[in-house]
Amino acid sequence: MPLKKAPTTRSPRGVLSSKPVYMRLMPDERHMLEQLAGVQNRSTSSVARLIYLEGVEQYRAKVIGSTAQLHANTVAGH
C-alpha cells in the first residue's frame, strides 16, 4: 500500500494557520494581490502576509506616534 504524501505547507513554523485573519479588498486591490502572487508563485494569503510584515512596523509607529502626540497635547493643555 503506497504511503500518502504529507501536504506541503509553506507557512513558517508557528503560524496560526487554524486562526486565519480575513480581510476585504476592493476588486482592483484583489487583482493586484493575485498578480503579485502569480509572479512569485505564492498563494494570495502568503503574499498578503508578506505585505503585512513589510508595513506593520511603519503603521504601528504612525498610530502610536499620533496617540502619544494626542496624549502629550492633552496633558500639556491641563
C-alpha positions as a Markdown table, in Angstrom:
| # | Residue | x | y | z |
|---|---|---|---|---|
| 1 | Met | 0.0 | 0.0 | 0.0 |
| 2 | Pro | 1.6 | 3.3 | -1.0 |
| 3 | Leu | 2.2 | 5.9 | 1.7 |
| 4 | Lys | 0.3 | 9.1 | 1.3 |
| 5 | Lys | 2.4 | 12.2 | 0.9 |
| 6 | Ala | 2.0 | 14.7 | 3.6 |
| 7 | Pro | 0.6 | 18.0 | 2.4 |
| 8 | Thr | 3.2 | 20.7 | 1.7 |
| 9 | Thr | 2.9 | 23.7 | 3.9 |
| 10 | Arg | 4.7 | 26.9 | 3.0 |
| 11 | Ser | 3.9 | 28.8 | 6.1 |
| 12 | Pro | 6.7 | 29.5 | 8.6 |
| 13 | Arg | 6.7 | 27.2 | 11.6 |
| 14 | Gly | 4.4 | 28.6 | 14.3 |
| 15 | Val | 2.0 | 30.4 | 12.0 |
| 16 | Leu | -1.5 | 30.1 | 13.4 |
| 17 | Ser | -3.0 | 28.6 | 10.2 |
| 18 | Ser | -6.0 | 27.4 | 12.1 |
| 19 | Lys | -6.9 | 31.0 | 13.0 |
| 20 | Pro | -6.9 | 32.9 | 9.7 |
| 21 | Val | -7.4 | 36.7 | 9.5 |
| 22 | Tyr | -9.9 | 37.7 | 6.9 |
| 23 | Met | -9.7 | 41.0 | 5.0 |
| 24 | Arg | -11.9 | 42.6 | 2.4 |
| 25 | Leu | -10.3 | 44.1 | -0.6 |
| 26 | Met | -11.6 | 46.3 | -3.4 |
| 27 | Pro | -11.6 | 44.5 | -6.8 |
| 28 | Asp | -8.5 | 46.3 | -8.0 |
| 29 | Glu | -6.7 | 45.6 | -4.8 |
| 30 | Arg | -7.6 | 41.9 | -5.1 |
| 31 | His | -6.4 | 41.8 | -8.7 |
| 32 | Met | -3.1 | 43.4 | -7.7 |
| 33 | Leu | -2.7 | 40.8 | -4.9 |
| 34 | Glu | -3.4 | 38.0 | -7.3 |
| 35 | Gln | -0.9 | 39.3 | -9.8 |
| 36 | Leu | 1.8 | 39.6 | -7.2 |
| 37 | Ala | 1.0 | 36.0 | -6.0 |
| 38 | Gly | 1.2 | 34.7 | -9.6 |
| 39 | Val | 4.6 | 36.4 | -10.3 |
| 40 | Gln | 6.0 | 35.0 | -7.1 |
| 41 | Asn | 4.3 | 31.6 | -7.4 |
| 42 | Arg | 2.8 | 32.0 | -3.9 |
| 43 | Ser | -0.7 | 31.9 | -2.5 |
| 44 | Thr | -2.6 | 35.2 | -2.1 |
| 45 | Ser | -2.5 | 34.5 | 1.7 |
| 46 | Ser | 1.2 | 34.2 | 1.7 |
| 47 | Val | 1.7 | 37.4 | -0.3 |
| 48 | Ala | -0.8 | 39.3 | 1.9 |
| 49 | Arg | 1.2 | 38.2 | 5.0 |
| 50 | Leu | 4.4 | 39.4 | 3.4 |
| 51 | Ile | 2.9 | 42.8 | 2.6 |
| 52 | Tyr | 1.6 | 43.0 | 6.2 |
| 53 | Leu | 5.0 | 42.2 | 7.6 |
| 54 | Glu | 6.7 | 44.9 | 5.4 |
| 55 | Gly | 4.2 | 47.6 | 6.6 |
| 56 | Val | 3.2 | 46.7 | 10.1 |
| 57 | Glu | 6.0 | 48.5 | 11.9 |
| 58 | Gln | 5.6 | 51.7 | 9.9 |
| 59 | Tyr | 1.9 | 51.7 | 10.6 |
| 60 | Arg | 2.4 | 50.9 | 14.3 |
| 61 | Ala | 4.9 | 53.8 | 14.6 |
| 62 | Lys | 2.4 | 56.1 | 13.0 |
| 63 | Val | -0.5 | 55.0 | 15.2 |
| 64 | Ile | 1.5 | 55.0 | 18.4 |
| 65 | Gly | 3.1 | 58.3 | 17.5 |
| 66 | Ser | -0.2 | 60.0 | 16.9 |
| 67 | Thr | -1.6 | 58.6 | 20.1 |
| 68 | Ala | 1.4 | 59.7 | 22.1 |
| 69 | Gln | 1.2 | 63.2 | 20.5 |
| 70 | Leu | -2.5 | 63.4 | 21.4 |
| 71 | His | -1.8 | 62.4 | 25.0 |
| 72 | Ala | 1.0 | 64.9 | 25.2 |
| 73 | Asn | -1.2 | 67.7 | 23.9 |
| 74 | Thr | -4.0 | 66.7 | 26.4 |
| 75 | Val | -1.6 | 66.7 | 29.4 |
| 76 | Ala | 0.1 | 70.0 | 28.3 |
| 77 | Gly | -3.3 | 71.6 | 27.9 |
| 78 | His | -4.3 | 70.9 | 31.6 |
